[in-house]
């Protein structure tokens, strides 16, 4: 019997050595959780045995228990390196169509050839789909999707409005509007341009020419618009060409003639609005907003929407204008605001992941949009998880059902971008445990040796 007792002690010491050695071997494994060998004594007794004199039957390994304490964070320069502070696991699947969930604390993620976020084992990270405002559409594990980072922002946004504010030089000499030629700077007083976009995201240069009219009353200017050097007619917001009385043909005769907007200012240099040739006030309260005519196939020959119209907002409010609106002062031509609301197709320039797991992509066109929210999963009994290779775990009966949720909510922890959770192994403690396990092994081996000597002595009795 004593042989078996000593042998169980040797086996237990060997298991303790194995567990400690495994902890030390994984001290630099990201997301690794140390284990602890837990032992129990063996005491067998029958109904009629003397309990007061019963000797134990040795020791056995009850469990190699995983310890899910928080590991320290190591900060990196990669946005897709993720670490969880607090409770929770990342959910992964081996391929995008699989529902074979694995769970891990190792956040060494990267992009694969198809822009899916995967770990070093090639497993896909899962996340919750989000709405345009960043809120999660669902927080159920069954609705999670593989996280994918797009390399473009999707559909472009055609320009619908240009915000234009400027000062026209009051001291400039007037010019003959009938001699206007956009290729000759001597035929106009000032010009400015802005890049606009069509429905396909292609860029076009929209140019505005300003001509001080020598044939009109003082403080009147004509504004002519061109897109990609093609002059276009202008109309008010009701679709009527500017104002019937303000339609002044410039840039030649016949098919090359276009209508120009007549801008009128007070003797104090403040904008009055778009007046007609007879100097009557605007007939439309929206006359300060001009709309180019349909661009048509001549300009938009790339297959984009040929009915596109662009509003030119001069920011004039009758009776409430301020000096920073279109003015005519005795100073140089100056554009104080020139903005448009169109966007080209953007290319991915950066990824930002917040503490709540929301993945937001930024693009070269200046936009950013929420992509997905990284899912976290928790269990009623973490120590009941079935351990797999590559610092991954599987759900088991002992662990309970996987419960998905968002980071920073409930009992879920935070997600740290550009950080990795190191192994929670204390190397100093493990080395001390290694010495203790070694001494236990030696002591039990000594017990075996003593038992062998006793048996040998008995056998030598004559």
C-alpha positions in Angstrom: 0.0 0.0 0.0 2.8 2.4 0.9 4.2 1.9 -2.6 1.0 3.1 -4.2 0.8 6.1 -1.8 4.3 7.2 -2.7 3.7 6.5 -6.4 0.6 8.7 -6.3 2.7 11.4 -4.8 5.3 11.1 -7.5 2.5 11.3 -10.2 1.0 14.4 -8.5 4.4 16.1 -8.3 5.0 15.3 -11.9 1.7 16.8 -12.9 2.6 19.9 -10.8 5.9 20.1 -12.6 4.2 19.8 -16.0 1.7 22.6 -15.3 4.4 24.9 -14.0 6.6 24.2 -17.0 3.7 24.9 -19.4 3.1 28.2 -17.6 6.7 29.2 -17.9 6.9 28.1 -21.6 4.0 30.5 -22.4 5.1 33.5 -20.5 5.4 35.5 -23.8 2.2 34.1 -25.4 -0.3 36.8 -26.0 -3.7 36.1 -24.3 -2.4 33.0 -22.5 -4.0 32.2 -19.1 -1.9 30.3 -16.5 -3.1 27.1 -15.0 -2.9 25.7 -11.5 -2.8 22.0 -10.5 -5.3 21.3 -7.8 -4.9 18.1 -5.7 -7.1 16.2 -3.3 -6.3 13.4 -0.8 -7.6 9.9 -1.3 -9.4 8.3 1.7 -11.2 5.1 1.2 -13.1 3.4 4.0 -15.7 0.6 4.2 -18.7 0.4 6.4 -17.1 -1.7 9.1 -13.5 -0.2 8.9 -12.0 1.7 11.8 -12.1 5.3 10.8 -9.9 6.4 13.6 -7.0 4.3 12.5 -7.5 4.6 8.7 -4.5 5.8 6.8 -4.9 7.8 3.6 -4.4 6.2 0.2 -2.4 9.0 -1.4 -3.2 12.0 -3.6 -4.8 12.6 -6.9 -5.1 15.5 -9.3 -8.6 16.9 -9.1 -8.3 19.6 -11.8 -5.9 21.7 -13.8 -7.8 24.9 -13.2 -7.3 27.9 -15.6 -6.8 31.3 -14.0 -8.5 34.1 -15.9 -7.0 37.0 -14.1 -6.2 40.1 -16.1 -2.8 40.2 -17.9 -0.8 43.4 -18.3 -1.1 45.4 -21.5 1.6 45.9 -24.0 1.0 48.9 -26.3 1.8 48.7 -30.0 1.5 50.9 -33.1 -1.1 48.7 -34.9 -4.8 49.7 -34.6 -5.9 46.0 -35.2 -4.0 44.9 -32.1 -6.8 44.5 -29.5 -6.8 43.9 -25.8 -9.7 43.4 -23.4 -9.6 45.1 -20.1 -12.1 43.3 -17.9 -14.5 40.5 -18.7 -15.1 39.0 -22.1 -13.6 37.1 -25.0 -13.3 37.8 -28.7 -15.3 35.4 -30.9 -13.8 33.9 -34.0 -14.7 31.3 -36.7 -12.4 29.4 -39.0 -14.0 30.8 -42.2 -16.6 33.4 -43.1 -19.5 30.8 -43.6 -18.7 28.8 -40.4 -20.6 28.9 -37.1 -18.0 26.9 -35.3 -17.2 29.5 -32.6 -13.9 29.7 -30.8 -13.2 32.3 -28.1 -9.9 34.0 -27.3 -8.2 36.8 -25.4 -5.4 37.0 -27.9 -5.9 40.2 -30.0 -3.2 39.9 -32.6 -5.4 40.7 -35.6 -4.6 41.7 -39.1 -6.2 41.9 -42.6 -6.2 39.0 -45.0 -6.2 39.3 -48.8 -10.0 40.0 -48.8 -9.7 42.7 -46.1 -11.3 40.4 -43.5 -9.9 40.8 -39.9 -8.2 37.5 -38.9 -5.9 36.3 -36.2 -2.5 34.6 -36.7 -4.3 31.3 -37.1 -6.4 32.7 -40.0 -9.7 32.7 -38.0 -12.1 35.5 -38.7 -13.0 38.0 -36.0 -16.7 38.4 -35.4 -18.7 41.7 -34.8 -22.2 43.1 -34.7 -23.6 44.9 -37.7 -24.2 48.6 -37.1 -26.5 51.2 -38.4 -25.3 54.5 -40.0 -25.3 56.2 -36.6 -23.0 53.5 -35.1 -25.7 51.7 -33.0 -25.7 48.0 -33.1 -28.5 46.3 -35.1 -28.3 43.2 -32.9 -26.2 41.9 -30.1 -26.9 38.1 -30.5 -24.0 35.8 -31.2 -26.1 34.2 -34.0 -26.2 37.5 -35.9 -22.5 38.3 -35.7 -20.7 38.7 -39.0 -17.0 38.5 -39.9 -15.4 41.9 -39.5 -14.3 43.3 -42.9 -12.6 46.7 -43.5 -13.6 48.2 -46.9 -11.0 50.0 -48.9 -13.4 52.5 -50.3 -16.3 54.5 -48.8 -18.9 53.2 -51.3 -21.1 55.4 -53.4 -19.8 58.9 -54.1 -21.9 62.0 -53.4 -22.7 64.3 -56.3 -22.4 68.0 -55.7 -25.7 69.7 -55.2 -24.7 73.0 -53.7 -21.7 75.4 -53.7 -21.4 78.0 -50.9 -19.9 81.1 -52.4 -18.9 84.4 -50.7 -16.6 87.0 -52.1 -15.7 90.7 -52.4 -15.6 92.3 -55.8 -13.2 95.3 -56.2 -15.2 98.5 -56.5 -12.4 100.4 -58.2 -12.0 98.0 -61.1 -12.7 99.4 -64.6 -15.9 98.3 -66.3 -15.6 96.0 -69.4 -17.6 95.3 -72.5 -19.6 92.2 -71.6 -20.1 91.3 -75.3 -16.4 90.9 -75.7 -16.2 88.3 -72.8 -13.8 85.4 -73.6 -13.0 83.0 -70.8 -9.6 82.3 -72.4 -8.7 86.0 -72.3 -8.2 87.3 -68.7 -8.4 90.9 -70.1 -12.1 90.4 -70.9 -13.2 89.9 -67.3 -12.3 91.3 -63.9 -12.0 88.3 -61.6 -12.5 84.5 -61.6 -12.5 81.7 -59.1 -13.1 78.0 -59.3 -14.0 74.9 -57.2 -13.9 71.2 -57.8 -17.3 69.5 -58.0 -18.3 65.9 -58.4 -20.8 64.0 -60.6 -22.8 61.0 -59.6 -19.9 58.6 -60.4 -17.5 60.5 -58.2 -15.5 62.0 -61.2 -14.3 65.5 -60.6 -15.0 68.6 -62.6 -13.8 72.2 -62.3 -16.6 74.7 -61.9 -15.4 78.3 -62.7 -17.1 81.6 -61.9 -16.2 84.7 -64.0 -17.1 88.2 -62.8 -17.4 91.1 -65.3 -18.1 94.7 -64.3 -20.7 95.9 -66.8 -19.8 99.1 -68.5 -23.2 99.3 -70.2 -25.2 99.2 -67.0 -25.7 101.5 -64.0 -22.9 101.6 -61.5 -22.3 98.8 -59.1 -23.6 96.0 -61.4 -21.6 92.9 -62.3 -22.3 89.9 -64.4 -21.4 86.4 -63.2 -20.8 83.7 -65.8 -20.4 80.0 -64.9 -18.4 77.3 -66.7 -17.8 73.6 -66.0 -14.7 72.0 -67.4 -14.3 75.2 -69.5 -17.8 74.8 -71.0 -20.0 77.8 -70.3 -23.5 76.9 -68.9 -26.7 78.8 -68.5 -28.0 79.7 -65.1 -31.5 79.7 -63.7 -33.3 80.5 -60.5 -34.5 77.9 -58.0 -37.8 77.6 -60.0 -35.9 76.5 -63.0 -36.4 79.8 -64.9 -33.2 81.2 -66.5 -31.9 83.5 -63.8 -34.6 86.2 -64.2 -36.1 87.0 -67.6 -34.9 90.6 -67.3 -31.4 89.6 -66.1 -30.6 87.1 -68.8 -27.8 88.8 -70.7 -26.1 86.9 -73.5 -22.3 86.9 -73.3 -19.5 84.9 -74.7 -20.3 85.5 -78.4 -23.4 85.0 -80.4 -25.6 82.2 -81.4 -25.1 78.7 -79.9 -22.1 79.9 -77.8 -24.1 82.6 -76.0 -25.1 81.9 -72.4 -27.2 83.8 -69.8 -25.3 85.6 -67.0 -26.5 86.5 -63.5 -26.6 90.3 -62.9 -25.4 91.1 -59.3 -26.3 94.5 -58.0 -24.7 96.3 -55.0 -25.6 99.4 -53.0 -23.4 102.5 -53.0 -22.1 101.2 -49.7 -20.9 98.0 -51.3 -23.6 95.7 -49.8 -25.3 93.1 -51.9 -28.9 93.9 -53.1 -29.5 90.8 -55.0 -29.9 89.7 -58.6 -31.6 92.5 -60.5 -32.9 92.7 -64.0 -31.5 94.7 -66.8 -34.1 97.4 -66.1 -32.8 97.6 -62.5 -36.0 96.1 -61.0 -35.7 94.2 -57.7 -35.6 90.4 -57.8 -39.0 88.8 -58.6 -38.1 85.6 -56.7 -37.3 85.4 -53.0 -34.8 82.7 -53.9 -33.1 84.8 -56.6 -29.9 84.8 -54.6 -29.5 81.1 -55.3 -28.6 80.3 -58.8 -28.8 76.8 -60.3 -26.8 75.7 -63.3 -28.7 74.2 -66.2 -28.6 70.5 -66.6 -25.0 69.6 -67.4 -25.9 67.2 -70.1 -23.9 64.7 -72.1 -21.4 67.3 -73.5 -19.9 67.7 -70.0 -20.9 64.4 -68.4 -19.8 62.0 -71.1 -18.8 59.3 -68.6 -22.2 57.8 -68.1 -23.1 59.8 -65.0 -26.4 61.5 -64.3 -26.8 64.1 -67.0 -29.7 65.8 -65.1 -27.5 66.9 -62.3 -27.9 70.6 -61.3 -25.8 72.5 -58.8 -27.1 75.3 -56.6 -24.8 78.3 -56.2 -25.6 79.8 -52.8 -24.6 83.4 -52.5 -25.8 83.5 -48.8 -27.9 86.6 -49.4 -30.9 87.2 -47.1 -33.1 90.2 -48.1 -33.0 92.8 -45.3 -30.6 90.8 -43.2 -27.4 90.6 -45.2 -24.1 91.2 -43.4 -20.8 92.6 -44.7 -19.3 89.1 -44.9 -21.8 88.2 -47.6 -21.1 89.1 -51.3 -19.7 92.7 -51.1 -18.3 95.3 -53.4 -15.7 97.2 -51.4 -12.7 99.2 -52.5 -10.3 96.3 -51.9 -8.9 93.5 -54.0 -11.0 90.6 -55.2 -11.2 88.1 -52.3 -13.1 84.8 -51.9 -14.1 84.3 -48.3 -16.0 81.1 -48.7 -16.0 78.5 -51.4 -17.3 75.1 -50.3 -19.2 72.3 -52.0 -21.0 69.3 -50.7 -20.0 66.6 -53.2 -17.6 63.7 -52.4 -15.5 61.5 -54.6 -14.9 57.8 -54.0 -12.7 57.7 -50.9 -9.8 55.2 -50.3 -9.2 53.9 -46.8 -6.6 55.9 -44.9 -7.1 54.8 -41.3 -9.0 52.6 -38.8 -10.1 53.7 -35.4 -11.5 51.3 -32.8 -13.2 52.7 -29.7 -13.4 51.3 -26.2 -16.9 50.1 -27.1 -15.6 48.1 -30.0 -17.0 50.4 -32.7 -14.8 50.1 -35.8 -14.8 53.4 -37.7 -13.0 53.8 -41.0 -11.6 57.1 -42.3 -11.2 57.7 -46.0 -9.2 60.0 -48.3 -12.3 62.1 -49.2 -12.5 63.3 -45.6 -15.4 61.1 -44.5 -15.5 58.5 -41.8 -18.2 55.9 -41.3 -18.9 53.1 -38.7 -18.2 49.7 -40.1 -19.0 47.1 -37.4 -18.8 46.7 -33.6 -16.4 44.0 -32.3 -18.4 41.4 -30.4 -17.5 40.3 -26.9 -18.7 37.0 -25.3 -18.8 36.0 -21.6 -19.6 32.8 -19.7 -21.1 31.9 -16.4 -18.1 29.7 -15.5 -14.9 30.7 -17.5 -12.9 27.9 -15.8 -15.3 25.4 -17.4 -14.2 26.3 -21.0 -12.5 23.6 -23.0 -9.0 24.7 -23.8 -7.8 24.5 -27.4 -4.5 25.3 -29.1 -3.5 28.8 -30.2 -4.9 30.3 -26.9 -8.5 29.5 -27.9 -11.3 28.0 -25.9 -14.6 26.2 -26.7 -17.9 26.4 -25.0 -18.7 23.3 -22.8 -21.5 22.1 -20.5 -19.5 23.3 -17.5 -18.9 26.8 -18.9 -22.5 27.5 -19.7 -23.9 29.1 -22.8 -22.0 31.9 -24.6 -23.6 35.3 -24.0 -22.7 38.0 -26.5 -22.7 41.7 -25.8 -21.1 45.1 -26.5 -17.9 46.2 -24.8 -18.4 48.7 -21.9 -21.9 47.5 -21.3 -23.1 45.4 -18.3 -20.3 43.2 -17.1 -18.3 43.4 -20.3 -14.9 45.0 -20.2 -13.3 47.7 -22.5 -11.6 47.1 -25.8 -8.2 48.7 -26.1 -6.9 49.4 -29.6 -3.1 49.3 -30.3 -2.6 47.1 -27.3 -2.1 43.4 -26.5 -2.9 41.5 -23.3 0.2 39.7 -22.1 0.1 36.3 -20.4 -0.9 36.5 -16.8 2.0 34.4 -15.7 4.2 35.7 -12.9 7.6 34.2 -13.7 9.0 34.6 -10.2 6.1 32.8 -8.7 6.3 30.0 -11.3 10.0 29.5 -10.6 9.3 29.2 -6.9 6.5 26.7 -7.6 8.9 24.8 -9.8 11.4 24.4 -6.9 8.5 23.3 -4.6 7.3 20.7 -7.1 10.8 19.4 -7.6 11.2 19.0 -3.8 7.9 17.2 -3.6 9.0 14.9 -6.4 12.2 14.1 -4.6 10.5 13.5 -1.3 8.0 11.0 -2.9 10.8 9.4 -4.7 12.6 9.0 -1.4 9.5 7.4 0.1 9.5 4.8 -2.8 13.2 4.1 -2.0 12.6 3.6 1.7 9.7 1.2 0.9 11.9 -0.7 -1.4 14.6 -1.0 1.3 12.0 -2.2 3.9 10.8 -4.9 1.5 14.3 -5.9 0.7 15.0 -6.2 4.5 12.0 -8.5 4.9 13.0 -10.6 2.0 16.5 -11.1 3.5 15.1 -12.4 6.9 16.1 -16.1 7.3 
